[in-house]
Amino acid sequence: MTVKEVVLGFIGTFFLLSVLATQIPGIMILIVFAIPVFVLLLSQCKCEECREGYGIFLQNLDFRTGKCLSCSQKNKKQSGMEKQK
């Protein structure tokens, strides 16, 4: 799964559970359990190019490109070399 899919899934799930919790207050407990599940899913996300993990706090993720920092640096170097030619 990509980070985008996990974040969109979290937003959708959180919204649905919030709407249901207005009708059935016991559903609020599911929100408490849903948050750690999505944190675990985020920690399992990997770069699409090199399959390197982003880390539990997404410290290796370049938010501009959606790739890991090493792939992002490689792409910057390659684009810099092409501009020099």
PyMOL Python script that loads the backbone (N, CA, C, O; Angstrom):
from pymol import cmd

cmd.read_pdbstr("""\
ATOM      1  N   MET A   1       0.837  -1.180   0.000  1.00  0.00           N
ATOM      2  CA  MET A   1       0.000   0.000   0.000  1.00  0.00           C
ATOM      3  C   MET A   1       0.881   1.243   0.000  1.00  0.00           C
ATOM      4  O   MET A   1       1.967   1.258   0.580  1.00  0.00           O
ATOM      5  N   THR A   2       0.395   2.266  -0.654  1.00  0.00           N
ATOM      6  CA  THR A   2       1.124   3.524  -0.653  1.00  0.00           C
ATOM      7  C   THR A   2       0.648   4.378   0.519  1.00  0.00           C
ATOM      8  O   THR A   2      -0.402   4.126   1.109  1.00  0.00           O
ATOM      9  N   VAL A   3       1.436   5.381   0.837  1.00  0.00           N
ATOM     10  CA  VAL A   3       1.088   6.283   1.929  1.00  0.00           C
ATOM     11  C   VAL A   3      -0.227   6.990   1.620  1.00  0.00           C
ATOM     12  O   VAL A   3      -1.055   7.198   2.507  1.00  0.00           O
ATOM     13  N   LYS A   4      -0.409   7.353   0.361  1.00  0.00           N
ATOM     14  CA  LYS A   4      -1.640   8.042  -0.038  1.00  0.00           C
ATOM     15  C   LYS A   4      -2.861   7.165   0.220  1.00  0.00           C
ATOM     16  O   LYS A   4      -3.868   7.649   0.736  1.00  0.00           O
ATOM     17  N   GLU A   5      -2.786   5.886  -0.130  1.00  0.00           N
ATOM     18  CA  GLU A   5      -3.901   4.962   0.093  1.00  0.00           C
ATOM     19  C   GLU A   5      -4.208   4.807   1.573  1.00  0.00           C
ATOM     20  O   GLU A   5      -5.373   4.775   1.969  1.00  0.00           O
ATOM     21  N   VAL A   6      -3.166   4.710   2.393  1.00  0.00           N
ATOM     22  CA  VAL A   6      -3.366   4.542   3.833  1.00  0.00           C
ATOM     23  C   VAL A   6      -3.998   5.794   4.429  1.00  0.00           C
ATOM     24  O   VAL A   6      -4.921   5.694   5.237  1.00  0.00           O
ATOM     25  N   VAL A   7      -3.512   6.972   4.043  1.00  0.00           N
ATOM     26  CA  VAL A   7      -4.061   8.217   4.584  1.00  0.00           C
ATOM     27  C   VAL A   7      -5.514   8.401   4.142  1.00  0.00           C
ATOM     28  O   VAL A   7      -6.359   8.782   4.952  1.00  0.00           O
ATOM     29  N   LEU A   8      -5.812   8.138   2.876  1.00  0.00           N
ATOM     30  CA  LEU A   8      -7.195   8.259   2.406  1.00  0.00           C
ATOM     31  C   LEU A   8      -8.100   7.233   3.079  1.00  0.00           C
ATOM     32  O   LEU A   8      -9.252   7.530   3.394  1.00  0.00           O
ATOM     33  N   GLY A   9      -7.582   6.032   3.298  1.00  0.00           N
ATOM     34  CA  GLY A   9      -8.354   5.020   4.020  1.00  0.00           C
ATOM     35  C   GLY A   9      -8.634   5.438   5.457  1.00  0.00           C
ATOM     36  O   GLY A   9      -9.725   5.208   5.979  1.00  0.00           O
ATOM     37  N   PHE A  10      -7.639   6.055   6.092  1.00  0.00           N
ATOM     38  CA  PHE A  10      -7.830   6.538   7.457  1.00  0.00           C
ATOM     39  C   PHE A  10      -8.895   7.627   7.501  1.00  0.00           C
ATOM     40  O   PHE A  10      -9.766   7.615   8.371  1.00  0.00           O
ATOM     41  N   ILE A  11      -8.825   8.568   6.562  1.00  0.00           N
ATOM     42  CA  ILE A  11      -9.809   9.654   6.540  1.00  0.00           C
ATOM     43  C   ILE A  11     -11.210   9.098   6.330  1.00  0.00           C
ATOM     44  O   ILE A  11     -12.150   9.493   7.020  1.00  0.00           O
ATOM     45  N   GLY A  12     -11.349   8.183   5.382  1.00  0.00           N
ATOM     46  CA  GLY A  12     -12.655   7.579   5.119  1.00  0.00           C
ATOM     47  C   GLY A  12     -13.182   6.796   6.306  1.00  0.00           C
ATOM     48  O   GLY A  12     -14.354   6.916   6.662  1.00  0.00           O
ATOM     49  N   THR A  13     -12.330   6.001   6.915  1.00  0.00           N
ATOM     50  CA  THR A  13     -12.739   5.199   8.071  1.00  0.00           C
ATOM     51  C   THR A  13     -13.084   6.084   9.252  1.00  0.00           C
ATOM     52  O   THR A  13     -14.090   5.861   9.924  1.00  0.00           O
ATOM     53  N   PHE A  14     -12.254   7.091   9.512  1.00  0.00           N
ATOM     54  CA  PHE A  14     -12.494   7.994  10.633  1.00  0.00           C
ATOM     55  C   PHE A  14     -13.804   8.759  10.439  1.00  0.00           C
ATOM     56  O   PHE A  14     -14.565   8.935  11.390  1.00  0.00           O
ATOM     57  N   PHE A  15     -14.067   9.209   9.219  1.00  0.00           N
ATOM     58  CA  PHE A  15     -15.308   9.924   8.924  1.00  0.00           C
ATOM     59  C   PHE A  15     -16.519   9.018   9.128  1.00  0.00           C
ATOM     60  O   PHE A  15     -17.504   9.417   9.749  1.00  0.00           O
ATOM     61  N   LEU A  16     -16.438   7.795   8.600  1.00  0.00           N
ATOM     62  CA  LEU A  16     -17.557   6.853   8.738  1.00  0.00           C
ATOM     63  C   LEU A  16     -17.822   6.518  10.204  1.00  0.00           C
ATOM     64  O   LEU A  16     -18.972   6.509  10.644  1.00  0.00           O
ATOM     65  N   LEU A  17     -16.759   6.243  10.956  1.00  0.00           N
ATOM     66  CA  LEU A  17     -16.939   5.920  12.366  1.00  0.00           C
ATOM     67  C   LEU A  17     -17.460   7.126  13.148  1.00  0.00           C
ATOM     68  O   LEU A  17     -18.232   6.962  14.092  1.00  0.00           O
ATOM     69  N   SER A  18     -17.049   8.321  12.768  1.00  0.00           N
ATOM     70  CA  SER A  18     -17.546   9.526  13.447  1.00  0.00           C
ATOM     71  C   SER A  18     -19.030   9.719  13.199  1.00  0.00           C
ATOM     72  O   SER A  18     -19.776  10.069  14.114  1.00  0.00           O
ATOM     73  N   VAL A  19     -19.464   9.492  11.965  1.00  0.00           N
ATOM     74  CA  VAL A  19     -20.896   9.614  11.642  1.00  0.00           C
ATOM     75  C   VAL A  19     -21.692   8.562  12.391  1.00  0.00           C
ATOM     76  O   VAL A  19     -22.758   8.859  12.931  1.00  0.00           O
ATOM     77  N   LEU A  20     -21.191   7.343  12.430  1.00  0.00           N
ATOM     78  CA  LEU A  20     -21.897   6.278  13.151  1.00  0.00           C
ATOM     79  C   LEU A  20     -21.905   6.528  14.656  1.00  0.00           C
ATOM     80  O   LEU A  20     -22.858   6.161  15.343  1.00  0.00           O
ATOM     81  N   ALA A  21     -20.847   7.153  15.168  1.00  0.00           N
ATOM     82  CA  ALA A  21     -20.761   7.411  16.608  1.00  0.00           C
ATOM     83  C   ALA A  21     -21.792   8.435  17.061  1.00  0.00           C
ATOM     84  O   ALA A  21     -22.148   8.467  18.239  1.00  0.00           O
ATOM     85  N   THR A  22     -22.277   9.271  16.149  1.00  0.00           N
ATOM     86  CA  THR A  22     -23.327  10.223  16.531  1.00  0.00           C
ATOM     87  C   THR A  22     -24.634   9.483  16.809  1.00  0.00           C
ATOM     88  O   THR A  22     -25.456   9.950  17.596  1.00  0.00           O
ATOM     89  N   GLN A  23     -24.825   8.346  16.174  1.00  0.00           N
ATOM     90  CA  GLN A  23     -26.041   7.549  16.377  1.00  0.00           C
ATOM     91  C   GLN A  23     -25.868   6.496  17.475  1.00  0.00           C
ATOM     92  O   GLN A  23     -26.773   6.252  18.272  1.00  0.00           O
ATOM     93  N   ILE A  24     -24.684   5.882  17.494  1.00  0.00           N
ATOM     94  CA  ILE A  24     -24.398   4.809  18.442  1.00  0.00           C
ATOM     95  C   ILE A  24     -23.109   5.172  19.179  1.00  0.00           C
ATOM     96  O   ILE A  24     -22.022   4.978  18.634  1.00  0.00           O
ATOM     97  N   PRO A  25     -23.203   5.690  20.396  1.00  0.00           N
ATOM     98  CA  PRO A  25     -21.993   6.162  21.101  1.00  0.00           C
ATOM     99  C   PRO A  25     -20.935   5.083  21.346  1.00  0.00           C
ATOM    100  O   PRO A  25     -19.757   5.411  21.488  1.00  0.00           O
ATOM    101  N   GLY A  26     -21.316   3.832  21.398  1.00  0.00           N
ATOM    102  CA  GLY A  26     -20.352   2.757  21.639  1.00  0.00           C
ATOM    103  C   GLY A  26     -19.343   2.592  20.524  1.00  0.00           C
ATOM    104  O   GLY A  26     -18.291   1.984  20.724  1.00  0.00           O
ATOM    105  N   ILE A  27     -19.645   3.118  19.364  1.00  0.00           N
ATOM    106  CA  ILE A  27     -18.743   3.013  18.211  1.00  0.00           C
ATOM    107  C   ILE A  27     -17.479   3.841  18.432  1.00  0.00           C
ATOM    108  O   ILE A  27     -16.465   3.602  17.776  1.00  0.00           O
ATOM    109  N   MET A  28     -17.525   4.805  19.340  1.00  0.00           N
ATOM    110  CA  MET A  28     -16.348   5.650  19.586  1.00  0.00           C
ATOM    111  C   MET A  28     -15.144   4.825  20.022  1.00  0.00           C
ATOM    112  O   MET A  28     -14.001   5.224  19.798  1.00  0.00           O
ATOM    113  N   ILE A  29     -15.394   3.690  20.637  1.00  0.00           N
ATOM    114  CA  ILE A  29     -14.290   2.821  21.051  1.00  0.00           C
ATOM    115  C   ILE A  29     -13.531   2.302  19.838  1.00  0.00           C
ATOM    116  O   ILE A  29     -12.316   2.113  19.900  1.00  0.00           O
ATOM    117  N   LEU A  30     -14.239   2.070  18.732  1.00  0.00           N
ATOM    118  CA  LEU A  30     -13.574   1.589  17.521  1.00  0.00           C
ATOM    119  C   LEU A  30     -12.599   2.634  16.980  1.00  0.00           C
ATOM    120  O   LEU A  30     -11.578   2.281  16.391  1.00  0.00           O
ATOM    121  N   ILE A  31     -12.909   3.916  17.175  1.00  0.00           N
ATOM    122  CA  ILE A  31     -11.999   4.969  16.719  1.00  0.00           C
ATOM    123  C   ILE A  31     -10.673   4.862  17.464  1.00  0.00           C
ATOM    124  O   ILE A  31      -9.605   5.048  16.881  1.00  0.00           O
ATOM    125  N   VAL A  32     -10.751   4.562  18.753  1.00  0.00           N
ATOM    126  CA  VAL A  32      -9.537   4.430  19.560  1.00  0.00           C
ATOM    127  C   VAL A  32      -8.663   3.292  19.041  1.00  0.00           C
ATOM    128  O   VAL A  32      -7.437   3.398  19.057  1.00  0.00           O
ATOM    129  N   PHE A  33      -9.286   2.202  18.580  1.00  0.00           N
ATOM    130  CA  PHE A  33      -8.515   1.073  18.064  1.00  0.00           C
ATOM    131  C   PHE A  33      -8.103   1.265  16.611  1.00  0.00           C
ATOM    132  O   PHE A  33      -7.137   0.650  16.160  1.00  0.00           O
ATOM    133  N   ALA A  34      -8.815   2.102  15.876  1.00  0.00           N
ATOM    134  CA  ALA A  34      -8.492   2.311  14.462  1.00  0.00           C
ATOM    135  C   ALA A  34      -7.202   3.104  14.291  1.00  0.00           C
ATOM    136  O   ALA A  34      -6.456   2.872  13.339  1.00  0.00           O
ATOM    137  N   ILE A  35      -6.936   4.019  15.185  1.00  0.00           N
ATOM    138  CA  ILE A  35      -5.745   4.870  15.046  1.00  0.00           C
ATOM    139  C   ILE A  35      -4.456   4.050  15.085  1.00  0.00           C
ATOM    140  O   ILE A  35      -3.618   4.238  14.203  1.00  0.00           O
ATOM    141  N   PRO A  36      -4.240   3.147  16.057  1.00  0.00           N
ATOM    142  CA  PRO A  36      -2.999   2.349  16.035  1.00  0.00           C
ATOM    143  C   PRO A  36      -2.890   1.432  14.821  1.00  0.00           C
ATOM    144  O   PRO A  36      -1.788   1.149  14.351  1.00  0.00           O
ATOM    145  N   VAL A  37      -4.020   0.973  14.319  1.00  0.00           N
ATOM    146  CA  VAL A  37      -3.981   0.117  13.128  1.00  0.00           C
ATOM    147  C   VAL A  37      -3.441   0.902  11.937  1.00  0.00           C
ATOM    148  O   VAL A  37      -2.612   0.393  11.183  1.00  0.00           O
ATOM    149  N   PHE A  38      -3.902   2.128  11.766  1.00  0.00           N
ATOM    150  CA  PHE A  38      -3.412   2.924  10.649  1.00  0.00           C
ATOM    151  C   PHE A  38      -1.970   3.363  10.848  1.00  0.00           C
ATOM    152  O   PHE A  38      -1.240   3.506   9.868  1.00  0.00           O
ATOM    153  N   VAL A  39      -1.537   3.581  12.082  1.00  0.00           N
ATOM    154  CA  VAL A  39      -0.123   3.879  12.339  1.00  0.00           C
ATOM    155  C   VAL A  39       0.726   2.669  11.950  1.00  0.00           C
ATOM    156  O   VAL A  39       1.801   2.822  11.370  1.00  0.00           O
ATOM    157  N   LEU A  40       0.248   1.479  12.268  1.00  0.00           N
ATOM    158  CA  LEU A  40       0.962   0.259  11.882  1.00  0.00           C
ATOM    159  C   LEU A  40       1.012   0.120  10.363  1.00  0.00           C
ATOM    160  O   LEU A  40       2.046  -0.250   9.807  1.00  0.00           O
ATOM    161  N   LEU A  41      -0.105   0.415   9.688  1.00  0.00           N
ATOM    162  CA  LEU A  41      -0.116   0.349   8.228  1.00  0.00           C
ATOM    163  C   LEU A  41       0.846   1.365   7.615  1.00  0.00           C
ATOM    164  O   LEU A  41       1.519   1.062   6.629  1.00  0.00           O
ATOM    165  N   LEU A  42       0.917   2.565   8.189  1.00  0.00           N
ATOM    166  CA  LEU A  42       1.859   3.566   7.690  1.00  0.00           C
ATOM    167  C   LEU A  42       3.300   3.103   7.842  1.00  0.00           C
ATOM    168  O   LEU A  42       4.135   3.349   6.972  1.00  0.00           O
ATOM    169  N   SER A  43       3.585   2.436   8.948  1.00  0.00           N
ATOM    170  CA  SER A  43       4.956   1.970   9.169  1.00  0.00           C
ATOM    171  C   SER A  43       5.327   0.840   8.220  1.00  0.00           C
ATOM    172  O   SER A  43       6.512   0.574   8.022  1.00  0.00           O
ATOM    173  N   GLN A  44       4.345   0.170   7.629  1.00  0.00           N
ATOM    174  CA  GLN A  44       4.607  -0.925   6.699  1.00  0.00           C
ATOM    175  C   GLN A  44       4.759  -0.458   5.249  1.00  0.00           C
ATOM    176  O   GLN A  44       5.137  -1.250   4.387  1.00  0.00           O
ATOM    177  N   CYS A  45       4.470   0.815   4.970  1.00  0.00           N
ATOM    178  CA  CYS A  45       4.567   1.334   3.600  1.00  0.00           C
ATOM    179  C   CYS A  45       6.017   1.343   3.138  1.00  0.00           C
ATOM    180  O   CYS A  45       6.935   1.591   3.920  1.00  0.00           O
ATOM    181  N   LYS A  46       6.205   1.065   1.841  1.00  0.00           N
ATOM    182  CA  LYS A  46       7.544   1.013   1.268  1.00  0.00           C
ATOM    183  C   LYS A  46       7.594   1.847  -0.002  1.00  0.00           C
ATOM    184  O   LYS A  46       6.570   2.103  -0.636  1.00  0.00           O
ATOM    185  N   CYS A  47       8.796   2.265  -0.361  1.00  0.00           N
ATOM    186  CA  CYS A  47       9.017   3.026  -1.588  1.00  0.00           C
ATOM    187  C   CYS A  47       8.643   2.149  -2.787  1.00  0.00           C
ATOM    188  O   CYS A  47       8.938   0.954  -2.805  1.00  0.00           O
ATOM    189  N   GLU A  48       8.000   2.744  -3.774  1.00  0.00           N
ATOM    190  CA  GLU A  48       7.574   1.973  -4.939  1.00  0.00           C
ATOM    191  C   GLU A  48       8.743   1.576  -5.837  1.00  0.00           C
ATOM    192  O   GLU A  48       8.659   0.578  -6.553  1.00  0.00           O
ATOM    193  N   GLU A  49       9.832   2.346  -5.808  1.00  0.00           N
ATOM    194  CA  GLU A  49      10.970   2.043  -6.676  1.00  0.00           C
ATOM    195  C   GLU A  49      11.925   1.027  -6.071  1.00  0.00           C
ATOM    196  O   GLU A  49      12.242   0.019  -6.703  1.00  0.00           O
ATOM    197  N   CYS A  50      12.389   1.286  -4.843  1.00  0.00           N
ATOM    198  CA  CYS A  50      13.430   0.424  -4.264  1.00  0.00           C
ATOM    199  C   CYS A  50      12.907  -0.487  -3.152  1.00  0.00           C
ATOM    200  O   CYS A  50      13.653  -1.323  -2.644  1.00  0.00           O
ATOM    201  N   ARG A  51      11.654  -0.341  -2.771  1.00  0.00           N
ATOM    202  CA  ARG A  51      11.000  -1.159  -1.736  1.00  0.00           C
ATOM    203  C   ARG A  51      11.609  -0.954  -0.355  1.00  0.00           C
ATOM    204  O   ARG A  51      11.475  -1.818   0.513  1.00  0.00           O
ATOM    205  N   GLU A  52      12.284   0.188  -0.137  1.00  0.00           N
ATOM    206  CA  GLU A  52      12.831   0.516   1.176  1.00  0.00           C
ATOM    207  C   GLU A  52      11.716   1.087   2.047  1.00  0.00           C
ATOM    208  O   GLU A  52      10.887   1.861   1.569  1.00  0.00           O
ATOM    209  N   GLY A  53      11.696   0.705   3.330  1.00  0.00           N
ATOM    210  CA  GLY A  53      10.677   1.199   4.244  1.00  0.00           C
ATOM    211  C   GLY A  53      10.881   2.660   4.588  1.00  0.00           C
ATOM    212  O   GLY A  53      12.012   3.148   4.599  1.00  0.00           O
ATOM    213  N   TYR A  54       9.791   3.364   4.871  1.00  0.00           N
ATOM    214  CA  TYR A  54       9.862   4.776   5.235  1.00  0.00           C
ATOM    215  C   TYR A  54      10.139   4.980   6.720  1.00  0.00           C
ATOM    216  O   TYR A  54      10.481   6.089   7.130  1.00  0.00           O
ATOM    217  N   GLY A  55      10.001   3.955   7.521  1.00  0.00           N
ATOM    218  CA  GLY A  55      10.163   4.083   8.961  1.00  0.00           C
ATOM    219  C   GLY A  55       8.826   4.355   9.630  1.00  0.00           C
ATOM    220  O   GLY A  55       7.874   4.778   8.974  1.00  0.00           O
ATOM    221  N   ILE A  56       8.751   4.117  10.920  1.00  0.00           N
ATOM    222  CA  ILE A  56       7.482   4.231  11.638  1.00  0.00           C
ATOM    223  C   ILE A  56       6.983   5.670  11.704  1.00  0.00           C
ATOM    224  O   ILE A  56       5.777   5.902  11.782  1.00  0.00           O
ATOM    225  N   PHE A  57       7.900   6.643  11.675  1.00  0.00           N
ATOM    226  CA  PHE A  57       7.487   8.048  11.718  1.00  0.00           C
ATOM    227  C   PHE A  57       7.601   8.706  10.351  1.00  0.00           C
ATOM    228  O   PHE A  57       7.564   9.932  10.248  1.00  0.00           O
ATOM    229  N   LEU A  58       7.739   7.898   9.296  1.00  0.00           N
ATOM    230  CA  LEU A  58       7.880   8.376   7.918  1.00  0.00           C
ATOM    231  C   LEU A  58       9.074   9.322   7.758  1.00  0.00           C
ATOM    232  O   LEU A  58       9.037  10.245   6.944  1.00  0.00           O
ATOM    233  N   GLN A  59      10.129   9.087   8.538  1.00  0.00           N
ATOM    234  CA  GLN A  59      11.292   9.964   8.489  1.00  0.00           C
ATOM    235  C   GLN A  59      12.066   9.808   7.185  1.00  0.00           C
ATOM    236  O   GLN A  59      12.854  10.692   6.847  1.00  0.00           O
ATOM    237  N   ASN A  60      11.879   8.735   6.447  1.00  0.00           N
ATOM    238  CA  ASN A  60      12.598   8.530   5.184  1.00  0.00           C
ATOM    239  C   ASN A  60      11.739   8.857   3.968  1.00  0.00           C
ATOM    240  O   ASN A  60      12.098   8.488   2.850  1.00  0.00           O
ATOM    241  N   LEU A  61      10.625   9.533   4.158  1.00  0.00           N
ATOM    242  CA  LEU A  61       9.712   9.848   3.070  1.00  0.00           C
ATOM    243  C   LEU A  61       9.897  11.292   2.624  1.00  0.00           C
ATOM    244  O   LEU A  61       9.896  12.212   3.442  1.00  0.00           O
ATOM    245  N   ASP A  62      10.054  11.476   1.327  1.00  0.00           N
ATOM    246  CA  ASP A  62      10.080  12.822   0.746  1.00  0.00           C
ATOM    247  C   ASP A  62       8.645  13.136   0.329  1.00  0.00           C
ATOM    248  O   ASP A  62       8.125  12.536  -0.612  1.00  0.00           O
ATOM    249  N   PHE A  63       8.013  14.064   1.019  1.00  0.00           N
ATOM    250  CA  PHE A  63       6.600  14.339   0.784  1.00  0.00           C
ATOM    251  C   PHE A  63       6.351  14.988  -0.577  1.00  0.00           C
ATOM    252  O   PHE A  63       5.246  14.890  -1.110  1.00  0.00           O
ATOM    253  N   ARG A  64       7.358  15.648  -1.145  1.00  0.00           N
ATOM    254  CA  ARG A  64       7.168  16.275  -2.454  1.00  0.00           C
ATOM    255  C   ARG A  64       7.060  15.235  -3.561  1.00  0.00           C
ATOM    256  O   ARG A  64       6.255  15.385  -4.480  1.00  0.00           O
ATOM    257  N   THR A  65       7.859  14.194  -3.475  1.00  0.00           N
ATOM    258  CA  THR A  65       7.895  13.198  -4.543  1.00  0.00           C
ATOM    259  C   THR A  65       7.124  11.930  -4.208  1.00  0.00           C
ATOM    260  O   THR A  65       6.718  11.200  -5.112  1.00  0.00           O
ATOM    261  N   GLY A  66       6.914  11.655  -2.915  1.00  0.00           N
ATOM    262  CA  GLY A  66       6.252  10.418  -2.516  1.00  0.00           C
ATOM    263  C   GLY A  66       7.173   9.219  -2.556  1.00  0.00           C
ATOM    264  O   GLY A  66       6.714   8.078  -2.520  1.00  0.00           O
ATOM    265  N   LYS A  67       8.477   9.470  -2.631  1.00  0.00           N
ATOM    266  CA  LYS A  67       9.471   8.399  -2.678  1.00  0.00           C
ATOM    267  C   LYS A  67      10.352   8.498  -1.449  1.00  0.00           C
ATOM    268  O   LYS A  67      10.271   9.462  -0.687  1.00  0.00           O
ATOM    269  N   CYS A  68      11.200   7.485  -1.262  1.00  0.00           N
ATOM    270  CA  CYS A  68      12.126   7.533  -0.138  1.00  0.00           C
ATOM    271  C   CYS A  68      13.194   8.583  -0.419  1.00  0.00           C
ATOM    272  O   CYS A  68      13.350   9.025  -1.558  1.00  0.00           O
ATOM    273  N   LEU A  69      13.915   8.976   0.598  1.00  0.00           N
ATOM    274  CA  LEU A  69      14.915  10.040   0.452  1.00  0.00           C
ATOM    275  C   LEU A  69      16.034   9.647  -0.503  1.00  0.00           C
ATOM    276  O   LEU A  69      16.517  10.486  -1.262  1.00  0.00           O
ATOM    277  N   SER A  70      16.457   8.380  -0.477  1.00  0.00           N
ATOM    278  CA  SER A  70      17.555   7.975  -1.361  1.00  0.00           C
ATOM    279  C   SER A  70      17.122   8.009  -2.828  1.00  0.00           C
ATOM    280  O   SER A  70      17.897   8.447  -3.678  1.00  0.00           O
ATOM    281  N   CYS A  71      15.910   7.559  -3.144  1.00  0.00           N
ATOM    282  CA  CYS A  71      15.419   7.613  -4.531  1.00  0.00           C
ATOM    283  C   CYS A  71      15.210   9.057  -4.958  1.00  0.00           C
ATOM    284  O   CYS A  71      15.474   9.410  -6.107  1.00  0.00           O
ATOM    285  N   SER A  72      14.742   9.884  -4.050  1.00  0.00           N
ATOM    286  CA  SER A  72      14.533  11.286  -4.357  1.00  0.00           C
ATOM    287  C   SER A  72      15.859  11.973  -4.669  1.00  0.00           C
ATOM    288  O   SER A  72      15.935  12.784  -5.592  1.00  0.00           O
ATOM    289  N   GLN A  73      16.912  11.650  -3.898  1.00  0.00           N
ATOM    290  CA  GLN A  73      18.241  12.219  -4.144  1.00  0.00           C
ATOM    291  C   GLN A  73      18.787  11.742  -5.491  1.00  0.00           C
ATOM    292  O   GLN A  73      19.396  12.523  -6.222  1.00  0.00           O
ATOM    293  N   LYS A  74      18.574  10.466  -5.822  1.00  0.00           N
ATOM    294  CA  LYS A  74      19.035   9.939  -7.111  1.00  0.00           C
ATOM    295  C   LYS A  74      18.353  10.670  -8.254  1.00  0.00           C
ATOM    296  O   LYS A  74      19.001  11.023  -9.239  1.00  0.00           O
ATOM    297  N   ASN A  75      17.060  10.899  -8.134  1.00  0.00           N
ATOM    298  CA  ASN A  75      16.324  11.591  -9.192  1.00  0.00           C
ATOM    299  C   ASN A  75      16.791  13.028  -9.339  1.00  0.00           C
ATOM    300  O   ASN A  75      16.861  13.542 -10.456  1.00  0.00           O
ATOM    301  N   LYS A  76      17.115  13.693  -8.219  1.00  0.00           N
ATOM    302  CA  LYS A  76      17.623  15.072  -8.278  1.00  0.00           C
ATOM    303  C   LYS A  76      18.965  15.105  -8.995  1.00  0.00           C
ATOM    304  O   LYS A  76      19.213  15.984  -9.821  1.00  0.00           O
ATOM    305  N   LYS A  77      19.836  14.139  -8.677  1.00  0.00           N
ATOM    306  CA  LYS A  77      21.152  14.096  -9.307  1.00  0.00           C
ATOM    307  C   LYS A  77      21.023  13.831 -10.804  1.00  0.00           C
ATOM    308  O   LYS A  77      21.720  14.448 -11.609  1.00  0.00           O
ATOM    309  N   GLN A  78      20.124  12.904 -11.178  1.00  0.00           N
ATOM    310  CA  GLN A  78      19.940  12.580 -12.587  1.00  0.00           C
ATOM    311  C   GLN A  78      19.365  13.765 -13.349  1.00  0.00           C
ATOM    312  O   GLN A  78      19.785  14.032 -14.474  1.00  0.00           O
ATOM    313  N   SER A  79      18.417  14.478 -12.760  1.00  0.00           N
ATOM    314  CA  SER A  79      17.834  15.644 -13.437  1.00  0.00           C
ATOM    315  C   SER A  79      18.862  16.775 -13.533  1.00  0.00           C
ATOM    316  O   SER A  79      18.863  17.530 -14.505  1.00  0.00           O
ATOM    317  N   GLY A  80      19.730  16.892 -12.537  1.00  0.00           N
ATOM    318  CA  GLY A  80      20.782  17.896 -12.573  1.00  0.00           C
ATOM    319  C   GLY A  80      21.802  17.598 -13.676  1.00  0.00           C
ATOM    320  O   GLY A  80      22.294  18.511 -14.339  1.00  0.00           O
ATOM    321  N   MET A  81      22.113  16.316 -13.863  1.00  0.00           N
ATOM    322  CA  MET A  81      23.054  15.920 -14.909  1.00  0.00           C
ATOM    323  C   MET A  81      22.442  16.173 -16.287  1.00  0.00           C
ATOM    324  O   MET A  81      23.152  16.583 -17.205  1.00  0.00           O
ATOM    325  N   GLU A  82      21.138  15.936 -16.446  1.00  0.00           N
ATOM    326  CA  GLU A  82      20.483  16.154 -17.734  1.00  0.00           C
ATOM    327  C   GLU A  82      20.415  17.645 -18.055  1.00  0.00           C
ATOM    328  O   GLU A  82      20.524  18.024 -19.221  1.00  0.00           O
ATOM    329  N   LYS A  83      20.239  18.490 -17.052  1.00  0.00           N
ATOM    330  CA  LYS A  83      20.191  19.935 -17.286  1.00  0.00           C
ATOM    331  C   LYS A  83      21.544  20.469 -17.701  1.00  0.00           C
ATOM    332  O   LYS A  83      21.620  21.435 -18.460  1.00  0.00           O
ATOM    333  N   GLN A  84      22.638  19.848 -17.207  1.00  0.00           N
ATOM    334  CA  GLN A  84      23.975  20.308 -17.551  1.00  0.00           C
ATOM    335  C   GLN A  84      24.324  19.976 -18.987  1.00  0.00           C
ATOM    336  O   GLN A  84      25.123  20.681 -19.604  1.00  0.00           O
ATOM    337  N   LYS A  85      23.741  18.915 -19.537  1.00  0.00           N
ATOM    338  CA  LYS A  85      24.039  18.494 -20.921  1.00  0.00           C
ATOM    339  C   LYS A  85      23.379  19.412 -21.860  1.00  0.00           C
ATOM    340  O   LYS A  85      23.496  19.243 -23.073  1.00  0.00           O
TER     341      LYS A  85
END
""", "prot")
cmd.dss("prot")
cmd.show_as("cartoon", "prot")
cmd.util.cbc("prot")
cmd.orient("prot")
